[in-house]
Structures are given as structure tokens and as C-alpha cells.
Amino acid sequence: MPSIAILREAKQLYSVSDRLDSLAKQYPVVSEALITMAGSVRITATLLQVRVATKIGPLSGLDQGDA
């Protein structure tokens, strides 16, 4: 089902965002840029989730926390 695949990608993007935040703490010289990128990736992941919810519809049999 395409909605599940898209939600998995959104979850991966959240992981990327977390890793960028972690790198920002390790490398203060580029922390501002990394934090900005992490925020953009996080927003993109959220937009994918919203898109699934509004265009594809609710997922039957899938809890909100599973996505």
C-alpha cells in the first residue's frame, strides 16, 4: 500500500533529522547549519504524514504510533 511506504519514508526522514541534530552537537562550527537542515527535514517528514492523512486517507488497522 503506497500510504505505508510513504509513512515509512517519513519515519526515515525523522531519523535523518535526529542524526543531523546529533552532529550539530558534535561540530559546533557548523551546528547552526545542521540544525537548520534538521528542521527542514523534520518539516518535510511531517508534510508527508499530513499528505497521507489528507489525500490517501486513514489507514485501517494501523495505530497512529506505528507510522
PDB file of N, H, CA, C and O in Angstrom:
ATOM      1  N   MET A   1       0.850  -1.178   0.000  1.00  0.00           N
ATOM      2  CA  MET A   1       0.000   0.000   0.000  1.00  0.00           C
ATOM      3  C   MET A   1       0.898   1.245   0.000  1.00  0.00           C
ATOM      4  O   MET A   1       1.819   1.345   0.810  1.00  0.00           O
ATOM      5  N   PRO A   2       0.633   2.176  -0.894  1.00  0.00           N
ATOM      6  CA  PRO A   2       1.514   3.351  -1.001  1.00  0.00           C
ATOM      7  C   PRO A   2       1.576   4.187   0.276  1.00  0.00           C
ATOM      8  O   PRO A   2       2.620   4.762   0.587  1.00  0.00           O
ATOM      9  N   SER A   3       0.482   4.260   1.009  1.00  0.00           N
ATOM     10  H   SER A   3      -0.366   3.793   0.757  1.00  0.00           H
ATOM     11  CA  SER A   3       0.494   5.085   2.215  1.00  0.00           C
ATOM     12  C   SER A   3       1.483   4.556   3.246  1.00  0.00           C
ATOM     13  O   SER A   3       2.163   5.342   3.908  1.00  0.00           O
ATOM     14  N   ILE A   4       1.572   3.257   3.390  1.00  0.00           N
ATOM     15  H   ILE A   4       1.020   2.619   2.853  1.00  0.00           H
ATOM     16  CA  ILE A   4       2.509   2.677   4.351  1.00  0.00           C
ATOM     17  C   ILE A   4       3.945   2.953   3.920  1.00  0.00           C
ATOM     18  O   ILE A   4       4.794   3.274   4.752  1.00  0.00           O
ATOM     19  N   ALA A   5       4.217   2.829   2.633  1.00  0.00           N
ATOM     20  H   ALA A   5       3.528   2.567   1.957  1.00  0.00           H
ATOM     21  CA  ALA A   5       5.568   3.106   2.128  1.00  0.00           C
ATOM     22  C   ALA A   5       5.943   4.569   2.361  1.00  0.00           C
ATOM     23  O   ALA A   5       7.075   4.865   2.742  1.00  0.00           O
ATOM     24  N   ILE A   6       5.018   5.465   2.139  1.00  0.00           N
ATOM     25  H   ILE A   6       4.098   5.224   1.829  1.00  0.00           H
ATOM     26  CA  ILE A   6       5.287   6.894   2.340  1.00  0.00           C
ATOM     27  C   ILE A   6       5.530   7.182   3.815  1.00  0.00           C
ATOM     28  O   ILE A   6       6.432   7.945   4.162  1.00  0.00           O
ATOM     29  N   LEU A   7       4.730   6.577   4.678  1.00  0.00           N
ATOM     30  H   LEU A   7       3.997   5.957   4.396  1.00  0.00           H
ATOM     31  CA  LEU A   7       4.910   6.785   6.115  1.00  0.00           C
ATOM     32  C   LEU A   7       6.237   6.212   6.608  1.00  0.00           C
ATOM     33  O   LEU A   7       6.851   6.763   7.522  1.00  0.00           O
ATOM     34  N   ARG A   8       6.672   5.124   6.014  1.00  0.00           N
ATOM     35  H   ARG A   8       6.173   4.677   5.272  1.00  0.00           H
ATOM     36  CA  ARG A   8       7.997   4.586   6.368  1.00  0.00           C
ATOM     37  C   ARG A   8       9.096   5.569   5.971  1.00  0.00           C
ATOM     38  O   ARG A   8      10.059   5.765   6.713  1.00  0.00           O
ATOM     39  N   GLU A   9       8.949   6.173   4.819  1.00  0.00           N
ATOM     40  H   GLU A   9       8.167   6.014   4.217  1.00  0.00           H
ATOM     41  CA  GLU A   9       9.934   7.174   4.384  1.00  0.00           C
ATOM     42  C   GLU A   9       9.932   8.370   5.323  1.00  0.00           C
ATOM     43  O   GLU A   9      10.990   8.917   5.633  1.00  0.00           O
ATOM     44  N   ALA A  10       8.758   8.779   5.776  1.00  0.00           N
ATOM     45  H   ALA A  10       7.898   8.335   5.524  1.00  0.00           H
ATOM     46  CA  ALA A  10       8.671   9.882   6.734  1.00  0.00           C
ATOM     47  C   ALA A  10       9.412   9.526   8.013  1.00  0.00           C
ATOM     48  O   ALA A  10      10.115  10.359   8.586  1.00  0.00           O
ATOM     49  N   LYS A  11       9.250   8.289   8.457  1.00  0.00           N
ATOM     50  H   LYS A  11       8.678   7.613   7.992  1.00  0.00           H
ATOM     51  CA  LYS A  11       9.950   7.833   9.662  1.00  0.00           C
ATOM     52  C   LYS A  11      11.463   7.880   9.454  1.00  0.00           C
ATOM     53  O   LYS A  11      12.206   8.264  10.357  1.00  0.00           O
ATOM     54  N   GLN A  12      11.911   7.490   8.274  1.00  0.00           N
ATOM     55  H   GLN A  12      11.307   7.178   7.540  1.00  0.00           H
ATOM     56  CA  GLN A  12      13.341   7.559   7.952  1.00  0.00           C
ATOM     57  C   GLN A  12      13.829   9.007   7.980  1.00  0.00           C
ATOM     58  O   GLN A  12      14.931   9.287   8.451  1.00  0.00           O
ATOM     59  N   LEU A  13      13.008   9.918   7.478  1.00  0.00           N
ATOM     60  H   LEU A  13      12.112   9.691   7.096  1.00  0.00           H
ATOM     61  CA  LEU A  13      13.396  11.333   7.495  1.00  0.00           C
ATOM     62  C   LEU A  13      13.526  11.854   8.929  1.00  0.00           C
ATOM     63  O   LEU A  13      14.420  12.646   9.225  1.00  0.00           O
ATOM     64  N   TYR A  14      12.637  11.409   9.812  1.00  0.00           N
ATOM     65  H   TYR A  14      11.911  10.765   9.572  1.00  0.00           H
ATOM     66  CA  TYR A  14      12.779  11.801  11.222  1.00  0.00           C
ATOM     67  C   TYR A  14      14.111  11.299  11.785  1.00  0.00           C
ATOM     68  O   TYR A  14      14.754  11.995  12.570  1.00  0.00           O
ATOM     69  N   SER A  15      14.519  10.106  11.390  1.00  0.00           N
ATOM     70  H   SER A  15      13.996   9.541  10.752  1.00  0.00           H
ATOM     71  CA  SER A  15      15.804   9.569  11.844  1.00  0.00           C
ATOM     72  C   SER A  15      16.968  10.404  11.312  1.00  0.00           C
ATOM     73  O   SER A  15      17.930  10.671  12.033  1.00  0.00           O
ATOM     74  N   VAL A  16      16.876  10.810  10.061  1.00  0.00           N
ATOM     75  H   VAL A  16      16.095  10.593   9.476  1.00  0.00           H
ATOM     76  CA  VAL A  16      17.911  11.672   9.472  1.00  0.00           C
ATOM     77  C   VAL A  16      17.992  12.979  10.249  1.00  0.00           C
ATOM     78  O   VAL A  16      19.081  13.463  10.557  1.00  0.00           O
ATOM     79  N   SER A  17      16.837  13.541  10.561  1.00  0.00           N
ATOM     80  H   SER A  17      15.952  13.147  10.311  1.00  0.00           H
ATOM     81  CA  SER A  17      16.794  14.787  11.316  1.00  0.00           C
ATOM     82  C   SER A  17      17.467  14.626  12.678  1.00  0.00           C
ATOM     83  O   SER A  17      18.230  15.491  13.109  1.00  0.00           O
ATOM     84  N   ASP A  18      17.179  13.519  13.347  1.00  0.00           N
ATOM     85  H   ASP A  18      16.560  12.816  12.998  1.00  0.00           H
ATOM     86  CA  ASP A  18      17.805  13.262  14.651  1.00  0.00           C
ATOM     87  C   ASP A  18      19.321  13.144  14.527  1.00  0.00           C
ATOM     88  O   ASP A  18      20.062  13.643  15.375  1.00  0.00           O
ATOM     89  N   ARG A  19      19.773  12.486  13.472  1.00  0.00           N
ATOM     90  H   ARG A  19      19.171  12.082  12.783  1.00  0.00           H
ATOM     91  CA  ARG A  19      21.230  12.338  13.283  1.00  0.00           C
ATOM     92  C   ARG A  19      21.884  13.689  12.990  1.00  0.00           C
ATOM     93  O   ARG A  19      22.993  13.954  13.454  1.00  0.00           O
ATOM     94  N   LEU A  20      21.211  14.535  12.231  1.00  0.00           N
ATOM     95  H   LEU A  20      20.310  14.320  11.854  1.00  0.00           H
ATOM     96  CA  LEU A  20      21.752  15.867  11.960  1.00  0.00           C
ATOM     97  C   LEU A  20      21.839  16.683  13.249  1.00  0.00           C
ATOM     98  O   LEU A  20      22.816  17.401  13.466  1.00  0.00           O
ATOM     99  N   ASP A  21      20.819  16.574  14.102  1.00  0.00           N
ATOM    100  H   ASP A  21      20.026  15.991  13.925  1.00  0.00           H
ATOM    101  CA  ASP A  21      20.861  17.254  15.402  1.00  0.00           C
ATOM    102  C   ASP A  21      22.040  16.763  16.235  1.00  0.00           C
ATOM    103  O   ASP A  21      22.719  17.549  16.895  1.00  0.00           O
ATOM    104  N   SER A  22      22.271  15.470  16.195  1.00  0.00           N
ATOM    105  H   SER A  22      21.719  14.832  15.659  1.00  0.00           H
ATOM    106  CA  SER A  22      23.394  14.888  16.939  1.00  0.00           C
ATOM    107  C   SER A  22      24.731  15.406  16.413  1.00  0.00           C
ATOM    108  O   SER A  22      25.631  15.734  17.185  1.00  0.00           O
ATOM    109  N   LEU A  23      24.844  15.472  15.099  1.00  0.00           N
ATOM    110  H   LEU A  23      24.112  15.206  14.472  1.00  0.00           H
ATOM    111  CA  LEU A  23      26.081  16.002  14.508  1.00  0.00           C
ATOM    112  C   LEU A  23      26.286  17.471  14.872  1.00  0.00           C
ATOM    113  O   LEU A  23      27.416  17.919  15.064  1.00  0.00           O
ATOM    114  N   ALA A  24      25.195  18.207  14.964  1.00  0.00           N
ATOM    115  H   ALA A  24      24.277  17.843  14.807  1.00  0.00           H
ATOM    116  CA  ALA A  24      25.293  19.625  15.331  1.00  0.00           C
ATOM    117  C   ALA A  24      25.917  19.791  16.714  1.00  0.00           C
ATOM    118  O   ALA A  24      26.668  20.736  16.956  1.00  0.00           O
ATOM    119  N   LYS A  25      25.599  18.868  17.613  1.00  0.00           N
ATOM    120  H   LYS A  25      24.989  18.101  17.416  1.00  0.00           H
ATOM    121  CA  LYS A  25      26.185  18.929  18.953  1.00  0.00           C
ATOM    122  C   LYS A  25      27.669  18.580  18.937  1.00  0.00           C
ATOM    123  O   LYS A  25      28.440  19.077  19.757  1.00  0.00           O
ATOM    124  N   GLN A  26      28.063  17.721  17.995  1.00  0.00           N
ATOM    125  H   GLN A  26      27.437  17.318  17.328  1.00  0.00           H
ATOM    126  CA  GLN A  26      29.460  17.299  17.912  1.00  0.00           C
ATOM    127  C   GLN A  26      30.347  18.312  17.215  1.00  0.00           C
ATOM    128  O   GLN A  26      31.540  18.396  17.506  1.00  0.00           O
ATOM    129  N   TYR A  27      29.784  19.078  16.303  1.00  0.00           N
ATOM    130  H   TYR A  27      28.815  19.010  16.065  1.00  0.00           H
ATOM    131  CA  TYR A  27      30.568  20.002  15.483  1.00  0.00           C
ATOM    132  C   TYR A  27      30.010  21.424  15.577  1.00  0.00           C
ATOM    133  O   TYR A  27      29.250  21.855  14.710  1.00  0.00           O
ATOM    134  N   PRO A  28      30.388  22.144  16.625  1.00  0.00           N
ATOM    135  CA  PRO A  28      29.856  23.490  16.854  1.00  0.00           C
ATOM    136  C   PRO A  28      30.092  24.461  15.691  1.00  0.00           C
ATOM    137  O   PRO A  28      29.319  25.399  15.495  1.00  0.00           O
ATOM    138  N   VAL A  29      31.156  24.232  14.926  1.00  0.00           N
ATOM    139  H   VAL A  29      31.784  23.471  15.086  1.00  0.00           H
ATOM    140  CA  VAL A  29      31.485  25.150  13.827  1.00  0.00           C
ATOM    141  C   VAL A  29      30.361  25.187  12.792  1.00  0.00           C
ATOM    142  O   VAL A  29      30.107  26.231  12.193  1.00  0.00           O
ATOM    143  N   VAL A  30      29.698  24.071  12.581  1.00  0.00           N
ATOM    144  H   VAL A  30      29.905  23.223  13.068  1.00  0.00           H
ATOM    145  CA  VAL A  30      28.632  24.003  11.574  1.00  0.00           C
ATOM    146  C   VAL A  30      27.268  23.700  12.202  1.00  0.00           C
ATOM    147  O   VAL A  30      26.329  23.322  11.501  1.00  0.00           O
ATOM    148  N   SER A  31      27.164  23.867  13.516  1.00  0.00           N
ATOM    149  H   SER A  31      27.927  24.174  14.085  1.00  0.00           H
ATOM    150  CA  SER A  31      25.946  23.481  14.214  1.00  0.00           C
ATOM    151  C   SER A  31      24.715  24.249  13.740  1.00  0.00           C
ATOM    152  O   SER A  31      23.642  23.661  13.601  1.00  0.00           O
ATOM    153  N   GLU A  32      24.846  25.525  13.494  1.00  0.00           N
ATOM    154  H   GLU A  32      25.718  26.003  13.607  1.00  0.00           H
ATOM    155  CA  GLU A  32      23.690  26.317  13.067  1.00  0.00           C
ATOM    156  C   GLU A  32      23.130  25.787  11.742  1.00  0.00           C
ATOM    157  O   GLU A  32      21.917  25.639  11.589  1.00  0.00           O
ATOM    158  N   ALA A  33      24.004  25.511  10.805  1.00  0.00           N
ATOM    159  H   ALA A  33      24.989  25.632  10.929  1.00  0.00           H
ATOM    160  CA  ALA A  33      23.561  24.999   9.503  1.00  0.00           C
ATOM    161  C   ALA A  33      22.930  23.611   9.652  1.00  0.00           C
ATOM    162  O   ALA A  33      21.907  23.325   9.031  1.00  0.00           O
ATOM    163  N   LEU A  34      23.533  22.759  10.468  1.00  0.00           N
ATOM    164  H   LEU A  34      24.364  22.991  10.973  1.00  0.00           H
ATOM    165  CA  LEU A  34      22.995  21.415  10.655  1.00  0.00           C
ATOM    166  C   LEU A  34      21.631  21.443  11.342  1.00  0.00           C
ATOM    167  O   LEU A  34      20.739  20.670  10.993  1.00  0.00           O
ATOM    168  N   ILE A  35      21.477  22.322  12.306  1.00  0.00           N
ATOM    169  H   ILE A  35      22.201  22.949  12.590  1.00  0.00           H
ATOM    170  CA  ILE A  35      20.197  22.450  13.000  1.00  0.00           C
ATOM    171  C   ILE A  35      19.122  22.945  12.031  1.00  0.00           C
ATOM    172  O   ILE A  35      17.983  22.480  12.071  1.00  0.00           O
ATOM    173  N   THR A  36      19.485  23.881  11.170  1.00  0.00           N
ATOM    174  H   THR A  36      20.410  24.259  11.137  1.00  0.00           H
ATOM    175  CA  THR A  36      18.545  24.375  10.163  1.00  0.00           C
ATOM    176  C   THR A  36      18.127  23.259   9.216  1.00  0.00           C
ATOM    177  O   THR A  36      16.944  23.110   8.913  1.00  0.00           O
ATOM    178  N   MET A  37      19.083  22.484   8.752  1.00  0.00           N
ATOM    179  H   MET A  37      20.045  22.605   8.998  1.00  0.00           H
ATOM    180  CA  MET A  37      18.775  21.363   7.853  1.00  0.00           C
ATOM    181  C   MET A  37      17.930  20.320   8.556  1.00  0.00           C
ATOM    182  O   MET A  37      16.995  19.780   7.965  1.00  0.00           O
ATOM    183  N   ALA A  38      18.245  20.029   9.807  1.00  0.00           N
ATOM    184  H   ALA A  38      19.005  20.468  10.286  1.00  0.00           H
ATOM    185  CA  ALA A  38      17.466  19.048  10.565  1.00  0.00           C
ATOM    186  C   ALA A  38      16.012  19.489  10.676  1.00  0.00           C
ATOM    187  O   ALA A  38      15.096  18.675  10.555  1.00  0.00           O
ATOM    188  N   GLY A  39      15.811  20.766  10.904  1.00  0.00           N
ATOM    189  H   GLY A  39      16.555  21.427  11.003  1.00  0.00           H
ATOM    190  CA  GLY A  39      14.446  21.293  10.976  1.00  0.00           C
ATOM    191  C   GLY A  39      13.712  21.166   9.663  1.00  0.00           C
ATOM    192  O   GLY A  39      12.530  20.825   9.642  1.00  0.00           O
ATOM    193  N   SER A  40      14.392  21.433   8.572  1.00  0.00           N
ATOM    194  H   SER A  40      15.353  21.709   8.589  1.00  0.00           H
ATOM    195  CA  SER A  40      13.775  21.309   7.250  1.00  0.00           C
ATOM    196  C   SER A  40      13.394  19.866   6.943  1.00  0.00           C
ATOM    197  O   SER A  40      12.327  19.599   6.391  1.00  0.00           O
ATOM    198  N   VAL A  41      14.266  18.949   7.301  1.00  0.00           N
ATOM    199  H   VAL A  41      15.133  19.165   7.750  1.00  0.00           H
ATOM    200  CA  VAL A  41      13.983  17.525   7.074  1.00  0.00           C
ATOM    201  C   VAL A  41      12.787  17.091   7.921  1.00  0.00           C
ATOM    202  O   VAL A  41      11.924  16.348   7.456  1.00  0.00           O
ATOM    203  N   ARG A  42      12.746  17.561   9.162  1.00  0.00           N
ATOM    204  H   ARG A  42      13.447  18.165   9.540  1.00  0.00           H
ATOM    205  CA  ARG A  42      11.637  17.233  10.060  1.00  0.00           C
ATOM    206  C   ARG A  42      10.313  17.762   9.510  1.00  0.00           C
ATOM    207  O   ARG A  42       9.297  17.069   9.558  1.00  0.00           O
ATOM    208  N   ILE A  43      10.326  18.977   8.994  1.00  0.00           N
ATOM    209  H   ILE A  43      11.151  19.540   8.956  1.00  0.00           H
ATOM    210  CA  ILE A  43       9.120  19.560   8.405  1.00  0.00           C
ATOM    211  C   ILE A  43       8.671  18.750   7.193  1.00  0.00           C
ATOM    212  O   ILE A  43       7.477  18.516   7.006  1.00  0.00           O
ATOM    213  N   THR A  44       9.621  18.324   6.375  1.00  0.00           N
ATOM    214  H   THR A  44      10.591  18.514   6.527  1.00  0.00           H
ATOM    215  CA  THR A  44       9.297  17.514   5.207  1.00  0.00           C
ATOM    216  C   THR A  44       8.646  16.203   5.629  1.00  0.00           C
ATOM    217  O   THR A  44       7.671  15.771   5.014  1.00  0.00           O
ATOM    218  N   ALA A  45       9.167  15.573   6.661  1.00  0.00           N
ATOM    219  H   ALA A  45       9.959  15.924   7.162  1.00  0.00           H
ATOM    220  CA  ALA A  45       8.586  14.323   7.160  1.00  0.00           C
ATOM    221  C   ALA A  45       7.149  14.553   7.639  1.00  0.00           C
ATOM    222  O   ALA A  45       6.255  13.752   7.366  1.00  0.00           O
ATOM    223  N   THR A  46       6.950  15.636   8.342  1.00  0.00           N
ATOM    224  H   THR A  46       7.676  16.287   8.564  1.00  0.00           H
ATOM    225  CA  THR A  46       5.609  15.954   8.829  1.00  0.00           C
ATOM    226  C   THR A  46       4.658  16.206   7.670  1.00  0.00           C
ATOM    227  O   THR A  46       3.512  15.756   7.694  1.00  0.00           O
ATOM    228  N   LEU A  47       5.125  16.921   6.659  1.00  0.00           N
ATOM    229  H   LEU A  47       6.056  17.287   6.639  1.00  0.00           H
ATOM    230  CA  LEU A  47       4.281  17.184   5.492  1.00  0.00           C
ATOM    231  C   LEU A  47       3.904  15.897   4.763  1.00  0.00           C
ATOM    232  O   LEU A  47       2.786  15.777   4.262  1.00  0.00           O
ATOM    233  N   LEU A  48       4.810  14.950   4.698  1.00  0.00           N
ATOM    234  H   LEU A  48       5.718  15.048   5.105  1.00  0.00           H
ATOM    235  CA  LEU A  48       4.485  13.658   4.094  1.00  0.00           C
ATOM    236  C   LEU A  48       3.379  12.961   4.885  1.00  0.00           C
ATOM    237  O   LEU A  48       2.460  12.390   4.298  1.00  0.00           O
ATOM    238  N   GLN A  49       3.465  13.006   6.193  1.00  0.00           N
ATOM    239  H   GLN A  49       4.211  13.470   6.670  1.00  0.00           H
ATOM    240  CA  GLN A  49       2.435  12.388   7.013  1.00  0.00           C
ATOM    241  C   GLN A  49       1.081  13.069   6.820  1.00  0.00           C
ATOM    242  O   GLN A  49       0.049  12.402   6.734  1.00  0.00           O
ATOM    243  N   VAL A  50       1.093  14.384   6.753  1.00  0.00           N
ATOM    244  H   VAL A  50       1.931  14.926   6.823  1.00  0.00           H
ATOM    245  CA  VAL A  50      -0.145  15.127   6.534  1.00  0.00           C
ATOM    246  C   VAL A  50      -0.722  14.802   5.165  1.00  0.00           C
ATOM    247  O   VAL A  50      -1.933  14.633   5.019  1.00  0.00           O
ATOM    248  N   ARG A  51       0.136  14.717   4.176  1.00  0.00           N
ATOM    249  H   ARG A  51       1.119  14.855   4.295  1.00  0.00           H
ATOM    250  CA  ARG A  51      -0.303  14.392   2.814  1.00  0.00           C
ATOM    251  C   ARG A  51      -0.992  13.037   2.772  1.00  0.00           C
ATOM    252  O   ARG A  51      -2.033  12.883   2.134  1.00  0.00           O
ATOM    253  N   VAL A  52      -0.412  12.060   3.449  1.00  0.00           N
ATOM    254  H   VAL A  52       0.434  12.185   3.968  1.00  0.00           H
ATOM    255  CA  VAL A  52      -1.026  10.731   3.504  1.00  0.00           C
ATOM    256  C   VAL A  52      -2.395  10.824   4.173  1.00  0.00           C
ATOM    257  O   VAL A  52      -3.370  10.244   3.693  1.00  0.00           O
ATOM    258  N   ALA A  53      -2.460  11.552   5.273  1.00  0.00           N
ATOM    259  H   ALA A  53      -1.669  12.023   5.663  1.00  0.00           H
ATOM    260  CA  ALA A  53      -3.715  11.656   6.019  1.00  0.00           C
ATOM    261  C   ALA A  53      -4.809  12.363   5.228  1.00  0.00           C
ATOM    262  O   ALA A  53      -5.982  12.008   5.342  1.00  0.00           O
ATOM    263  N   THR A  54      -4.438  13.356   4.432  1.00  0.00           N
ATOM    264  H   THR A  54      -3.485  13.644   4.340  1.00  0.00           H
ATOM    265  CA  THR A  54      -5.459  14.135   3.731  1.00  0.00           C
ATOM    266  C   THR A  54      -5.781  13.634   2.331  1.00  0.00           C
ATOM    267  O   THR A  54      -6.909  13.790   1.864  1.00  0.00           O
ATOM    268  N   LYS A  55      -4.820  13.042   1.663  1.00  0.00           N
ATOM    269  H   LYS A  55      -3.904  12.915   2.041  1.00  0.00           H
ATOM    270  CA  LYS A  55      -5.047  12.624   0.273  1.00  0.00           C
ATOM    271  C   LYS A  55      -5.310  11.133   0.122  1.00  0.00           C
ATOM    272  O   LYS A  55      -6.128  10.726  -0.704  1.00  0.00           O
ATOM    273  N   ILE A  56      -4.628  10.324   0.907  1.00  0.00           N
ATOM    274  H   ILE A  56      -3.964  10.654   1.578  1.00  0.00           H
ATOM    275  CA  ILE A  56      -4.772   8.882   0.751  1.00  0.00           C
ATOM    276  C   ILE A  56      -5.825   8.360   1.718  1.00  0.00           C
ATOM    277  O   ILE A  56      -6.513   7.381   1.429  1.00  0.00           O
ATOM    278  N   GLY A  57      -5.946   9.009   2.854  1.00  0.00           N
ATOM    279  H   GLY A  57      -5.387   9.804   3.090  1.00  0.00           H
ATOM    280  CA  GLY A  57      -6.971   8.616   3.810  1.00  0.00           C
ATOM    281  C   GLY A  57      -6.398   7.854   4.983  1.00  0.00           C
ATOM    282  O   GLY A  57      -5.224   7.486   5.003  1.00  0.00           O
ATOM    283  N   PRO A  58      -7.256   7.626   5.958  1.00  0.00           N
ATOM    284  CA  PRO A  58      -6.808   6.926   7.168  1.00  0.00           C
ATOM    285  C   PRO A  58      -6.440   5.483   6.865  1.00  0.00           C
ATOM    286  O   PRO A  58      -6.997   4.855   5.964  1.00  0.00           O
ATOM    287  N   LEU A  59      -5.506   4.983   7.624  1.00  0.00           N
ATOM    288  H   LEU A  59      -5.053   5.493   8.355  1.00  0.00           H
ATOM    289  CA  LEU A  59      -5.051   3.605   7.454  1.00  0.00           C
ATOM    290  C   LEU A  59      -5.847   2.703   8.374  1.00  0.00           C
ATOM    291  O   LEU A  59      -5.867   2.912   9.587  1.00  0.00           O
ATOM    292  N   SER A  60      -6.490   1.721   7.820  1.00  0.00           N
ATOM    293  H   SER A  60      -6.474   1.551   6.835  1.00  0.00           H
ATOM    294  CA  SER A  60      -7.232   0.788   8.660  1.00  0.00           C
ATOM    295  C   SER A  60      -6.276  -0.228   9.252  1.00  0.00           C
ATOM    296  O   SER A  60      -5.407  -0.760   8.561  1.00  0.00           O
ATOM    297  N   GLY A  61      -6.447  -0.493  10.543  1.00  0.00           N
ATOM    298  H   GLY A  61      -7.153  -0.061  11.104  1.00  0.00           H
ATOM    299  CA  GLY A  61      -5.630  -1.492  11.211  1.00  0.00           C
ATOM    300  C   GLY A  61      -4.243  -1.024  11.584  1.00  0.00           C
ATOM    301  O   GLY A  61      -3.422  -1.836  12.011  1.00  0.00           O
ATOM    302  N   LEU A  62      -3.954   0.245  11.439  1.00  0.00           N
ATOM    303  H   LEU A  62      -4.620   0.905  11.092  1.00  0.00           H
ATOM    304  CA  LEU A  62      -2.639   0.773  11.793  1.00  0.00           C
ATOM    305  C   LEU A  62      -2.814   1.852  12.840  1.00  0.00           C
ATOM    306  O   LEU A  62      -3.503   2.845  12.608  1.00  0.00           O
ATOM    307  N   ASP A  63      -2.199   1.662  13.979  1.00  0.00           N
ATOM    308  H   ASP A  63      -1.639   0.855  14.168  1.00  0.00           H
ATOM    309  CA  ASP A  63      -2.262   2.659  15.045  1.00  0.00           C
ATOM    310  C   ASP A  63      -1.459   3.874  14.641  1.00  0.00           C
ATOM    311  O   ASP A  63      -0.499   3.759  13.879  1.00  0.00           O
ATOM    312  N   GLN A  64      -1.840   5.046  15.146  1.00  0.00           N
ATOM    313  H   GLN A  64      -2.620   5.140  15.765  1.00  0.00           H
ATOM    314  CA  GLN A  64      -1.136   6.283  14.852  1.00  0.00           C
ATOM    315  C   GLN A  64       0.331   6.185  15.246  1.00  0.00           C
ATOM    316  O   GLN A  64       1.183   6.748  14.560  1.00  0.00           O
ATOM    317  N   GLY A  65       0.647   5.487  16.327  1.00  0.00           N
ATOM    318  H   GLY A  65      -0.045   5.029  16.884  1.00  0.00           H
ATOM    319  CA  GLY A  65       2.013   5.375  16.803  1.00  0.00           C
ATOM    320  C   GLY A  65       2.876   4.466  15.929  1.00  0.00           C
ATOM    321  O   GLY A  65       4.103   4.523  16.014  1.00  0.00           O
ATOM    322  N   ASP A  66       2.264   3.636  15.098  1.00  0.00           N
ATOM    323  H   ASP A  66       1.267   3.590  15.029  1.00  0.00           H
ATOM    324  CA  ASP A  66       3.019   2.724  14.252  1.00  0.00           C
ATOM    325  C   ASP A  66       3.647   3.423  13.060  1.00  0.00           C
ATOM    326  O   ASP A  66       4.641   2.939  12.520  1.00  0.00           O
ATOM    327  N   ALA A  67       3.102   4.526  12.648  1.00  0.00           N
ATOM    328  H   ALA A  67       2.294   4.919  13.088  1.00  0.00           H
ATOM    329  CA  ALA A  67       3.568   5.200  11.429  1.00  0.00           C
ATOM    330  C   ALA A  67       4.829   5.966  11.666  1.00  0.00           C
ATOM    331  O   ALA A  67       5.354   6.590  10.744  1.00  0.00           O
TER     332      ALA A  67
END
